[in-house]
Amino acid sequence: AFSSSPQSTPQHVVSTRPSSTTPSSSALHLSNDDEVQKLLAKAKQLREEAALMSGKTVEQMEAEVAREKESARERAAVVEKARREREDKNNATARRSGAQILPVPDD
């Protein structure tokens, strides 16, 4: 507690608000956390509104998104596999075409 006595020791006050010249890292951290929480709440609200407009539950929409992401991953894996096979085939062809034919002397 604060005392009005002149012999009291000085008290240090820590502010959570950033100063105008040098914001503290903890104040920035709190501010970033607040911003993240606001954005997460807004995202949740938008998901709920989208579900309402589509006539589905949020869980149904999230399951649909998960299925779409999995399908996209599978398609990307197929494309990557085809690309690797094509590169392997091209590398094998390049090795064969780079081979030299050496003459064999007649005995």
C-alpha positions in Angstrom: 0.0 0.0 0.0 1.1 3.6 -0.5 2.0 5.7 2.5 2.0 9.5 2.6 5.1 9.4 4.9 8.3 10.9 3.3 10.3 8.0 4.7 8.4 5.4 2.6 10.3 3.5 -0.1 9.5 4.3 -3.7 6.9 2.0 -5.3 7.3 0.8 -8.9 4.2 0.7 -11.1 4.2 -1.6 -14.1 1.8 -0.5 -16.9 0.4 -3.0 -19.4 -0.2 -0.2 -21.9 2.6 0.6 -24.3 4.3 4.0 -24.1 4.3 6.2 -27.1 8.0 6.0 -27.6 9.1 2.5 -26.5 6.4 -0.1 -26.3 7.2 -3.0 -23.9 7.4 -6.5 -25.3 4.8 -7.7 -22.7 2.4 -5.0 -23.9 2.9 -6.0 -27.5 2.4 -9.7 -26.5 -0.9 -8.9 -24.8 -2.0 -6.7 -27.7 -1.2 -9.5 -30.2 -3.0 -12.1 -28.1 -6.1 -9.8 -27.9 -6.0 -9.4 -31.7 -5.6 -13.1 -32.2 -8.6 -13.8 -29.9 -10.7 -11.2 -31.8 -9.8 -12.8 -35.1 -10.6 -16.3 -33.9 -14.0 -15.1 -32.6 -14.7 -13.4 -35.9 -13.7 -16.6 -37.8 -16.0 -18.6 -35.6 -18.9 -16.2 -36.2 -18.3 -16.3 -40.0 -18.3 -20.2 -39.9 -21.6 -20.2 -38.0 -23.1 -17.7 -40.5 -22.0 -19.7 -43.5 -23.4 -22.9 -41.9 -26.7 -21.2 -41.3 -26.9 -19.9 -44.9 -26.0 -23.3 -46.3 -28.5 -25.2 -44.1 -25.8 -27.3 -42.5 -24.2 -27.5 -39.1 -20.8 -26.1 -38.4 -19.6 -29.7 -37.8 -20.9 -30.8 -41.2 -19.2 -27.9 -42.9 -15.9 -28.6 -41.1 -16.1 -32.3 -42.1 -16.7 -31.3 -45.7 -13.7 -28.9 -45.6 -11.6 -31.7 -44.1 -12.6 -34.1 -46.9 -11.8 -31.5 -49.6 -8.3 -30.9 -48.0 -7.7 -34.6 -48.0 -8.7 -34.9 -51.6 -6.4 -32.0 -52.5 -3.5 -33.7 -50.7 -4.2 -37.0 -52.5 -4.3 -35.2 -55.9 -1.0 -33.4 -55.1 0.6 -36.7 -54.1 -0.5 -38.3 -57.4 0.9 -35.3 -59.4 4.2 -35.4 -57.5 4.5 -39.2 -58.1 3.9 -38.7 -61.8 6.5 -35.9 -61.9 9.1 -38.1 -60.2 8.4 -41.0 -62.5 8.7 -38.6 -65.5 12.0 -37.2 -64.2 13.3 -40.8 -63.5 12.4 -41.8 -67.1 14.0 -38.7 -68.5 17.2 -39.3 -66.5 17.4 -42.9 -67.6 17.0 -41.8 -71.3 19.6 -39.1 -70.8 22.1 -41.6 -69.4 21.6 -44.0 -72.4 21.9 -41.2 -75.0 25.1 -39.9 -73.3 26.8 -43.3 -73.7 29.5 -43.5 -76.3 29.8 -46.2 -78.8 33.4 -47.4 -78.9 34.8 -49.2 -81.9 36.0 -52.7 -81.3 39.2 -53.5 -83.2 39.1 -56.5 -85.6 41.6 -59.3 -84.8 
